[in-house]
Amino acid sequence: MSYRRETIKTGISFGSALAIVISFTANKSILWAILHGIFSWVYVIYYAIVY
């Protein structure tokens, strides 16, 4: 059970970091990067579909 929780925590952290990097690279805006970091995987999936 603790292994699963650790995996979920790691996945969320990685998703947020990935969203922030993609957002900042695309928009050059810290505010957009923070907002997209909050939405994390939703933004990553959106970016993958649209671009």
Chimera marker file (.cmm) of the C-alpha trace (Angstrom):
<marker_set name="trace">
<marker id="1" x="0.000" y="0.000" z="0.000" r="1" g="1" b="0" radius="0.5"/>
<marker id="2" x="2.787" y="2.494" z="0.809" r="1" g="1" b="0" radius="0.5"/>
<marker id="3" x="4.510" y="1.640" z="-2.497" r="1" g="1" b="0" radius="0.5"/>
<marker id="4" x="1.413" y="2.760" z="-4.377" r="1" g="1" b="0" radius="0.5"/>
<marker id="5" x="1.202" y="6.037" z="-2.446" r="1" g="1" b="0" radius="0.5"/>
<marker id="6" x="4.854" y="6.782" z="-3.161" r="1" g="1" b="0" radius="0.5"/>
<marker id="7" x="4.317" y="6.118" z="-6.867" r="1" g="1" b="0" radius="0.5"/>
<marker id="8" x="1.352" y="8.469" z="-6.950" r="1" g="1" b="0" radius="0.5"/>
<marker id="9" x="3.322" y="11.229" z="-5.187" r="1" g="1" b="0" radius="0.5"/>
<marker id="10" x="6.200" y="10.831" z="-7.627" r="1" g="1" b="0" radius="0.5"/>
<marker id="11" x="3.842" y="10.874" z="-10.607" r="1" g="1" b="0" radius="0.5"/>
<marker id="12" x="2.180" y="14.066" z="-9.489" r="1" g="1" b="0" radius="0.5"/>
<marker id="13" x="5.519" y="15.783" z="-8.882" r="1" g="1" b="0" radius="0.5"/>
<marker id="14" x="6.860" y="14.708" z="-12.271" r="1" g="1" b="0" radius="0.5"/>
<marker id="15" x="3.650" y="15.814" z="-14.001" r="1" g="1" b="0" radius="0.5"/>
<marker id="16" x="3.828" y="19.254" z="-12.437" r="1" g="1" b="0" radius="0.5"/>
<marker id="17" x="7.489" y="19.693" z="-13.353" r="1" g="1" b="0" radius="0.5"/>
<marker id="18" x="6.848" y="18.544" z="-16.907" r="1" g="1" b="0" radius="0.5"/>
<marker id="19" x="3.897" y="20.931" z="-17.283" r="1" g="1" b="0" radius="0.5"/>
<marker id="20" x="5.940" y="23.853" z="-15.954" r="1" g="1" b="0" radius="0.5"/>
<marker id="21" x="8.841" y="23.188" z="-18.328" r="1" g="1" b="0" radius="0.5"/>
<marker id="22" x="6.575" y="22.768" z="-21.362" r="1" g="1" b="0" radius="0.5"/>
<marker id="23" x="4.581" y="25.866" z="-20.478" r="1" g="1" b="0" radius="0.5"/>
<marker id="24" x="7.602" y="28.075" z="-19.887" r="1" g="1" b="0" radius="0.5"/>
<marker id="25" x="9.261" y="26.873" z="-23.081" r="1" g="1" b="0" radius="0.5"/>
<marker id="26" x="6.130" y="27.559" z="-25.115" r="1" g="1" b="0" radius="0.5"/>
<marker id="27" x="4.954" y="30.818" z="-23.490" r="1" g="1" b="0" radius="0.5"/>
<marker id="28" x="8.037" y="32.369" z="-21.793" r="1" g="1" b="0" radius="0.5"/>
<marker id="29" x="5.793" y="33.374" z="-18.877" r="1" g="1" b="0" radius="0.5"/>
<marker id="30" x="6.282" y="32.434" z="-15.240" r="1" g="1" b="0" radius="0.5"/>
<marker id="31" x="2.627" y="33.075" z="-14.389" r="1" g="1" b="0" radius="0.5"/>
<marker id="32" x="1.402" y="30.703" z="-17.114" r="1" g="1" b="0" radius="0.5"/>
<marker id="33" x="3.984" y="28.134" z="-15.996" r="1" g="1" b="0" radius="0.5"/>
<marker id="34" x="2.681" y="28.273" z="-12.415" r="1" g="1" b="0" radius="0.5"/>
<marker id="35" x="-0.919" y="27.949" z="-13.568" r="1" g="1" b="0" radius="0.5"/>
<marker id="36" x="-0.101" y="25.024" z="-15.833" r="1" g="1" b="0" radius="0.5"/>
<marker id="37" x="1.924" y="23.430" z="-13.031" r="1" g="1" b="0" radius="0.5"/>
<marker id="38" x="-1.208" y="23.445" z="-10.884" r="1" g="1" b="0" radius="0.5"/>
<marker id="39" x="-3.150" y="21.624" z="-13.615" r="1" g="1" b="0" radius="0.5"/>
<marker id="40" x="-0.096" y="19.404" z="-14.292" r="1" g="1" b="0" radius="0.5"/>
<marker id="41" x="-1.113" y="16.292" z="-16.269" r="1" g="1" b="0" radius="0.5"/>
<marker id="42" x="-4.191" y="17.991" z="-17.725" r="1" g="1" b="0" radius="0.5"/>
<marker id="43" x="-1.953" y="20.562" z="-19.413" r="1" g="1" b="0" radius="0.5"/>
<marker id="44" x="0.590" y="17.933" z="-20.504" r="1" g="1" b="0" radius="0.5"/>
<marker id="45" x="-2.141" y="15.898" z="-22.212" r="1" g="1" b="0" radius="0.5"/>
<marker id="46" x="-3.644" y="19.046" z="-23.760" r="1" g="1" b="0" radius="0.5"/>
<marker id="47" x="-0.234" y="20.085" z="-25.103" r="1" g="1" b="0" radius="0.5"/>
<marker id="48" x="0.373" y="16.613" z="-26.541" r="1" g="1" b="0" radius="0.5"/>
<marker id="49" x="-2.975" y="16.657" z="-28.376" r="1" g="1" b="0" radius="0.5"/>
<marker id="50" x="-2.890" y="20.243" z="-29.657" r="1" g="1" b="0" radius="0.5"/>
<marker id="51" x="0.780" y="20.585" z="-30.591" r="1" g="1" b="0" radius="0.5"/>
<link id1="1" id2="2" r="1" g="1" b="0" radius="0.2"/>
<link id1="2" id2="3" r="1" g="1" b="0" radius="0.2"/>
<link id1="3" id2="4" r="1" g="1" b="0" radius="0.2"/>
<link id1="4" id2="5" r="1" g="1" b="0" radius="0.2"/>
<link id1="5" id2="6" r="1" g="1" b="0" radius="0.2"/>
<link id1="6" id2="7" r="1" g="1" b="0" radius="0.2"/>
<link id1="7" id2="8" r="1" g="1" b="0" radius="0.2"/>
<link id1="8" id2="9" r="1" g="1" b="0" radius="0.2"/>
<link id1="9" id2="10" r="1" g="1" b="0" radius="0.2"/>
<link id1="10" id2="11" r="1" g="1" b="0" radius="0.2"/>
<link id1="11" id2="12" r="1" g="1" b="0" radius="0.2"/>
<link id1="12" id2="13" r="1" g="1" b="0" radius="0.2"/>
<link id1="13" id2="14" r="1" g="1" b="0" radius="0.2"/>
<link id1="14" id2="15" r="1" g="1" b="0" radius="0.2"/>
<link id1="15" id2="16" r="1" g="1" b="0" radius="0.2"/>
<link id1="16" id2="17" r="1" g="1" b="0" radius="0.2"/>
<link id1="17" id2="18" r="1" g="1" b="0" radius="0.2"/>
<link id1="18" id2="19" r="1" g="1" b="0" radius="0.2"/>
<link id1="19" id2="20" r="1" g="1" b="0" radius="0.2"/>
<link id1="20" id2="21" r="1" g="1" b="0" radius="0.2"/>
<link id1="21" id2="22" r="1" g="1" b="0" radius="0.2"/>
<link id1="22" id2="23" r="1" g="1" b="0" radius="0.2"/>
<link id1="23" id2="24" r="1" g="1" b="0" radius="0.2"/>
<link id1="24" id2="25" r="1" g="1" b="0" radius="0.2"/>
<link id1="25" id2="26" r="1" g="1" b="0" radius="0.2"/>
<link id1="26" id2="27" r="1" g="1" b="0" radius="0.2"/>
<link id1="27" id2="28" r="1" g="1" b="0" radius="0.2"/>
<link id1="28" id2="29" r="1" g="1" b="0" radius="0.2"/>
<link id1="29" id2="30" r="1" g="1" b="0" radius="0.2"/>
<link id1="30" id2="31" r="1" g="1" b="0" radius="0.2"/>
<link id1="31" id2="32" r="1" g="1" b="0" radius="0.2"/>
<link id1="32" id2="33" r="1" g="1" b="0" radius="0.2"/>
<link id1="33" id2="34" r="1" g="1" b="0" radius="0.2"/>
<link id1="34" id2="35" r="1" g="1" b="0" radius="0.2"/>
<link id1="35" id2="36" r="1" g="1" b="0" radius="0.2"/>
<link id1="36" id2="37" r="1" g="1" b="0" radius="0.2"/>
<link id1="37" id2="38" r="1" g="1" b="0" radius="0.2"/>
<link id1="38" id2="39" r="1" g="1" b="0" radius="0.2"/>
<link id1="39" id2="40" r="1" g="1" b="0" radius="0.2"/>
<link id1="40" id2="41" r="1" g="1" b="0" radius="0.2"/>
<link id1="41" id2="42" r="1" g="1" b="0" radius="0.2"/>
<link id1="42" id2="43" r="1" g="1" b="0" radius="0.2"/>
<link id1="43" id2="44" r="1" g="1" b="0" radius="0.2"/>
<link id1="44" id2="45" r="1" g="1" b="0" radius="0.2"/>
<link id1="45" id2="46" r="1" g="1" b="0" radius="0.2"/>
<link id1="46" id2="47" r="1" g="1" b="0" radius="0.2"/>
<link id1="47" id2="48" r="1" g="1" b="0" radius="0.2"/>
<link id1="48" id2="49" r="1" g="1" b="0" radius="0.2"/>
<link id1="49" id2="50" r="1" g="1" b="0" radius="0.2"/>
<link id1="50" id2="51" r="1" g="1" b="0" radius="0.2"/>
</marker_set>
